[in-house]
């Protein structure tokens, strides 16, 4: 007969600590979880940190651990970083065994808005895409067509191999992934197209449009593959274009920044923050007589021309593919571009 008693009970996982409990919406943050067991070691299939918003939506920290053995001397794990919109969340450690998922004690995670000195200070979120769930095509985003492209879903006269495909944009772990691959369509110039992704608020039921006084910000991962041409910009009625950034990996440390409304532009070069594979935060404060550009929270350019008083275009975030005219054509496939969020403060 097997004796009963605590010595024969299954090992238990105990949470020692979980941080952070506060963070800013403008700063990516990682979670740090420390656990130990009592009653022996336990091998789990997954260990991570979960986050839920007030509606119960899953906003977990990315970077959970796979098969891991936890013992009495303890184990500490750090997740990959992510950002959150301002608000109050519930966070908790969890682990998975053959019997399913097990939640550890929860606590409150408070995300505060931008602090003093930020161009978003004193403003409220007017548009907020965190990529925490499926892309809301039709209501928030249009991924099929844009009036910025001569043929709606492709635009070879702009030296682009693009052929827009909503399926080229996927979402997981609070990030969107734009994946460009060679396509089957032949462009009007005889070149073979690439299927790729573009998100615009144009042609949606919400039809969100920016206006003077707004501060628009996006956090993106600069691609490494030659031929990639990611950009964040605005567009309406064949004009109204202000480029938050354009990037080409063949100019690895340079962002192209342009106001096409009242012309002004710079090539911003910074090898410490702009390079293939870098995560950067790019923001523009739109003004009637002056626009300010920010990279990673630092003001890097003021155009002193602005956008005027009636400017109100849609937002675009996309991954274009160069056709070789001004920048090298792609040499490998697929080409990947990631975005963490798109926010507009008003």
C-alpha positions as CSV (number, residue, x, y, z in Angstrom):
1,X,0.0,0.0,0.0
2,X,1.3,3.5,-0.9
3,X,1.2,5.7,2.2
4,X,-0.9,8.9,2.0
5,X,0.3,12.3,3.0
6,X,2.0,15.5,1.8
7,X,5.2,13.7,0.8
8,X,3.3,12.0,-2.0
9,X,1.4,15.1,-3.2
10,X,2.2,16.5,-6.6
11,X,4.8,19.4,-6.5
12,X,3.2,22.9,-6.2
13,X,4.4,26.0,-8.0
14,X,4.6,29.1,-5.8
15,X,4.9,32.6,-7.2
16,X,7.6,34.7,-5.4
17,X,7.4,37.9,-7.4
18,X,6.0,39.4,-10.6
19,X,6.9,42.8,-12.0
20,X,6.2,45.4,-13.2
21,X,3.0,46.7,-11.6
22,X,3.3,50.1,-13.4
23,X,4.6,51.3,-16.8
24,X,4.2,54.0,-19.3
25,X,2.3,53.6,-22.5
26,X,5.3,55.1,-24.5
27,X,7.9,52.6,-23.2
28,X,8.1,48.9,-24.1
29,X,8.2,46.8,-20.9
30,X,9.1,43.2,-20.0
31,X,7.6,41.1,-17.2
32,X,9.9,39.4,-14.7
33,X,8.4,36.3,-12.9
34,X,10.1,34.3,-10.1
35,X,8.7,31.0,-9.0
36,X,9.7,28.0,-7.0
37,X,8.2,24.6,-6.1
38,X,7.4,22.8,-2.9
39,X,7.2,19.0,-2.8
40,X,9.9,18.3,-5.4
41,X,10.7,19.5,-8.9
42,X,8.1,20.0,-11.6
43,X,8.7,20.0,-15.4
44,X,6.1,22.3,-17.2
45,X,5.4,22.6,-20.9
46,X,5.2,26.4,-20.8
47,X,5.8,29.2,-18.3
48,X,4.8,32.8,-19.0
49,X,3.0,36.0,-17.9
50,X,-0.6,36.6,-19.0
51,X,-2.3,40.0,-19.1
52,X,-6.1,40.7,-19.4
53,X,-7.8,43.9,-20.0
54,X,-11.1,45.0,-18.4
55,X,-13.1,43.0,-21.0
56,X,-11.1,39.9,-20.5
57,X,-9.1,40.1,-23.8
58,X,-5.8,38.3,-23.9
59,X,-2.8,40.6,-24.1
60,X,-0.1,38.3,-22.8
61,X,3.6,39.3,-22.7
62,X,5.4,37.6,-25.6
63,X,8.4,35.4,-25.0
64,X,7.1,32.6,-22.7
65,X,9.4,29.7,-21.9
66,X,8.9,26.3,-23.4
67,X,9.6,23.1,-21.5
68,X,11.1,24.1,-18.2
69,X,11.9,22.4,-14.9
70,X,11.1,24.3,-11.7
71,X,12.6,23.2,-8.4
72,X,12.7,24.4,-4.8
73,X,15.7,26.7,-5.3
74,X,13.5,28.8,-7.7
75,X,13.6,30.1,-11.3
76,X,13.4,33.6,-12.7
77,X,12.2,34.3,-16.3
78,X,12.0,37.6,-18.2
79,X,9.5,37.9,-21.1
80,X,10.1,39.8,-24.3
81,X,9.0,43.5,-24.2
82,X,5.7,44.9,-25.4
83,X,3.7,48.1,-25.0
84,X,0.2,48.7,-23.7
85,X,-2.4,51.4,-24.1
86,X,-3.1,53.5,-21.0
87,X,-5.4,51.7,-18.6
88,X,-5.6,49.1,-15.8
89,X,-4.9,45.5,-16.5
90,X,-4.8,42.2,-14.6
91,X,-1.5,40.3,-14.9
92,X,-0.5,36.9,-13.6
93,X,2.0,34.2,-14.1
94,X,0.9,30.9,-15.6
95,X,2.3,27.4,-16.4
96,X,1.1,24.6,-18.5
97,X,1.2,20.8,-17.7
98,X,-0.4,17.8,-19.2
99,X,-3.6,18.6,-17.3
100,X,-3.9,22.1,-18.8
101,X,-3.1,25.7,-17.9
102,X,-2.6,26.8,-14.3
103,X,-2.8,30.5,-13.2
104,X,-0.7,31.9,-10.4
105,X,-1.9,34.8,-8.2
106,X,-2.8,38.0,-10.1
107,X,-2.1,41.6,-9.5
108,X,-2.9,44.9,-11.1
109,X,-0.8,46.4,-13.9
110,X,-1.3,50.1,-14.3
111,X,-0.3,51.8,-17.6
112,X,0.0,55.5,-17.5
113,X,-0.1,58.0,-20.3
114,X,2.7,60.1,-21.6
115,X,4.6,62.2,-19.1
116,X,5.4,65.9,-19.1
117,X,7.5,66.9,-22.1
118,X,5.9,64.3,-24.4
119,X,4.2,65.7,-27.5
120,X,1.2,63.6,-26.4
121,X,1.1,65.1,-22.9
122,X,-2.4,66.6,-22.2
123,X,-4.0,64.8,-25.1
124,X,-6.2,61.8,-25.3
125,X,-6.0,58.8,-27.6
126,X,-8.2,59.4,-30.6
127,X,-7.0,56.3,-32.5
128,X,-5.3,53.3,-31.0
129,X,-4.2,50.1,-32.8
130,X,-2.3,47.8,-30.5
131,X,-2.4,44.7,-32.8
132,X,-3.8,42.6,-29.9
133,X,-6.3,40.8,-32.0
134,X,-7.4,40.2,-35.6
135,X,-7.1,43.2,-37.8
136,X,-10.5,44.9,-38.1
137,X,-10.7,45.0,-41.9
138,X,-13.6,47.1,-43.2
139,X,-14.3,48.9,-40.0
140,X,-10.9,50.3,-38.8
141,X,-8.5,49.3,-41.6
142,X,-8.6,48.7,-45.4
143,X,-5.9,46.3,-46.7
144,X,-7.1,45.9,-50.2
145,X,-6.9,49.2,-51.9
146,X,-5.7,52.8,-51.5
147,X,-6.3,55.9,-53.6
148,X,-2.5,56.6,-53.2
149,X,-1.9,53.7,-55.7
150,X,-2.7,54.4,-59.4
151,X,-4.4,51.0,-59.8
152,X,-5.8,50.8,-56.3
153,X,-3.9,47.7,-55.3
154,X,-0.7,48.3,-57.2
155,X,1.4,51.3,-58.3
156,X,4.3,50.4,-60.6
157,X,4.9,54.1,-61.7
158,X,6.1,54.8,-58.1
159,X,8.9,52.2,-58.5
160,X,7.0,49.7,-56.4
161,X,6.5,46.0,-57.0
162,X,3.6,46.0,-54.6
163,X,0.4,44.0,-55.1
164,X,-1.8,44.5,-52.0
165,X,-3.0,41.5,-50.2
166,X,-4.7,41.6,-46.7
167,X,-3.5,38.1,-46.0
168,X,0.0,39.4,-46.1
169,X,-0.6,41.0,-42.7
170,X,-0.9,38.7,-39.6
171,X,-1.1,39.5,-35.9
172,X,0.3,37.5,-33.0
173,X,1.6,38.4,-29.5
174,X,0.7,42.1,-29.8
175,X,2.6,42.5,-33.0
176,X,1.6,42.8,-36.7
177,X,3.8,41.1,-39.3
178,X,3.8,42.3,-42.9
179,X,5.2,39.5,-45.1
180,X,6.1,40.2,-48.8
181,X,6.6,37.3,-51.2
182,X,6.8,37.1,-55.0
183,X,3.4,37.1,-56.6
184,X,1.8,35.7,-59.8
185,X,0.6,39.1,-61.2
186,X,2.5,40.9,-63.9
187,X,2.6,44.7,-63.5
188,X,1.9,47.1,-66.4
189,X,5.7,47.6,-66.8
190,X,6.2,43.9,-67.4
191,X,7.7,43.3,-64.0
192,X,6.5,40.5,-61.7
193,X,4.7,41.8,-58.6
194,X,5.2,41.0,-54.9
195,X,2.2,40.3,-52.7
196,X,2.6,42.6,-49.7
197,X,0.6,44.4,-47.0
198,X,-0.7,47.9,-46.6
199,X,-3.1,49.3,-43.9
200,X,-5.0,52.5,-44.4
201,X,-8.0,54.0,-42.6
202,X,-9.3,55.2,-46.0
203,X,-12.4,53.3,-47.3
204,X,-13.5,52.1,-43.8
205,X,-16.6,52.7,-41.9
206,X,-14.7,54.5,-39.2
207,X,-12.7,56.5,-41.8
208,X,-10.3,57.9,-39.2
209,X,-8.5,61.0,-40.4
210,X,-5.8,63.0,-38.7
211,X,-5.9,66.8,-38.3
212,X,-3.7,69.7,-37.2
213,X,-2.8,69.4,-33.5
214,X,-2.7,65.6,-33.6
215,X,0.4,63.6,-32.5
216,X,0.7,60.4,-34.4
217,X,3.1,57.7,-33.3
218,X,4.1,54.2,-34.4
219,X,6.6,51.6,-33.1
220,X,8.1,49.5,-35.8
221,X,10.9,47.1,-36.4
222,X,13.1,48.1,-39.4
223,X,13.5,45.2,-41.9
224,X,16.9,43.8,-42.9
225,X,16.2,42.4,-46.3
226,X,17.3,44.4,-49.3
227,X,14.3,45.6,-51.4
228,X,12.2,46.4,-48.3
229,X,10.6,49.8,-48.3
230,X,8.4,50.3,-45.2
231,X,6.7,53.6,-44.5
232,X,4.2,55.4,-42.3
233,X,2.4,58.3,-44.0
234,X,-0.8,60.1,-44.7
235,X,-2.9,60.5,-47.8
236,X,-6.1,62.1,-49.1
237,X,-7.4,63.2,-52.5
238,X,-4.1,62.8,-54.3
239,X,-2.2,65.0,-51.9
240,X,-1.9,65.7,-48.1
241,X,1.1,63.4,-47.8
242,X,3.3,63.7,-44.7
243,X,5.8,60.9,-44.3
244,X,6.5,59.9,-40.7
245,X,9.3,57.8,-42.1
246,X,10.5,55.8,-45.1
247,X,13.3,53.3,-44.8
248,X,15.5,51.3,-47.2
249,X,18.0,48.8,-45.7
250,X,20.6,49.7,-48.3
251,X,20.8,53.0,-46.5
252,X,20.9,51.2,-43.1
253,X,21.2,54.2,-40.7
254,X,18.9,56.6,-42.5
255,X,15.2,57.6,-42.3
256,X,13.6,59.7,-45.0
257,X,11.3,62.3,-43.5
258,X,9.1,64.5,-45.7
259,X,6.3,67.0,-45.7
260,X,4.8,67.0,-49.2
261,X,2.0,69.4,-48.3
262,X,4.2,72.4,-47.7
263,X,7.5,70.9,-48.9
264,X,10.2,70.2,-46.4
265,X,12.4,67.2,-45.9
266,X,15.5,65.7,-44.2
267,X,17.6,62.5,-44.3
268,X,17.8,61.7,-40.6
269,X,20.9,59.6,-39.9
270,X,21.7,57.9,-36.6
271,X,23.6,54.7,-36.5
272,X,22.9,54.2,-32.8
273,X,19.1,53.9,-33.2
274,X,18.4,53.4,-37.0
275,X,19.7,50.1,-38.4
276,X,18.3,46.9,-39.8
277,X,16.5,45.0,-37.1
278,X,16.1,48.0,-34.8
279,X,12.9,48.7,-33.0
280,X,12.2,52.4,-33.3
281,X,9.3,54.7,-32.2
282,X,8.6,57.4,-34.8
283,X,6.1,60.2,-34.1
284,X,4.9,63.4,-35.8
285,X,3.1,66.3,-34.2
286,X,1.2,68.0,-37.0
287,X,0.8,71.7,-36.8
288,X,-0.7,74.4,-39.1
289,X,2.6,76.2,-39.4
290,X,5.1,73.6,-38.1
291,X,5.5,69.8,-37.8
292,X,7.8,68.1,-35.3
293,X,9.3,64.7,-35.8
294,X,10.4,62.5,-32.9
295,X,12.5,59.3,-32.9
296,X,12.5,57.3,-29.7
297,X,11.0,60.2,-27.8
298,X,13.6,62.8,-29.0
299,X,12.8,65.7,-31.2
300,X,14.9,65.3,-34.4
301,X,13.3,67.7,-36.9
302,X,11.0,70.7,-37.2
303,X,9.9,71.7,-40.7
304,X,8.6,75.2,-39.9
305,X,6.1,74.8,-42.8
306,X,3.3,72.8,-41.3
307,X,0.2,71.4,-43.0
308,X,-2.3,74.3,-42.9
309,X,-5.6,74.6,-41.1
310,X,-7.8,72.3,-43.3
311,X,-5.5,69.3,-43.6
312,X,-7.2,66.0,-42.6
313,X,-5.9,62.9,-44.4
314,X,-6.1,59.1,-43.7
315,X,-3.3,57.1,-42.1
316,X,-1.2,54.5,-44.0
317,X,1.3,52.0,-42.7
318,X,2.8,49.6,-45.3
319,X,5.6,47.5,-46.6
320,X,6.5,48.4,-50.2
321,X,9.0,46.5,-52.3
322,X,11.5,48.4,-54.4
323,X,11.7,47.6,-58.1
324,X,15.4,48.5,-58.4
325,X,15.0,52.0,-59.9
326,X,16.3,54.0,-56.9
327,X,17.0,51.2,-54.4
328,X,18.0,47.6,-55.0
329,X,15.3,45.1,-55.9
330,X,14.8,42.2,-53.5
331,X,17.4,39.5,-53.4
332,X,15.7,37.1,-51.0
333,X,12.2,36.0,-49.9
334,X,10.2,36.5,-47.8
335,X,10.7,40.1,-46.7
336,X,9.4,40.9,-43.2
337,X,8.3,44.1,-41.4
338,X,6.8,44.3,-37.9
339,X,4.7,47.0,-36.2
340,X,3.8,47.1,-32.5
341,X,1.2,49.9,-32.5
342,X,-0.2,52.9,-34.2
343,X,-1.6,55.7,-32.0
344,X,-2.9,59.1,-32.6
345,X,-3.3,61.5,-29.6
346,X,-5.6,64.5,-29.8
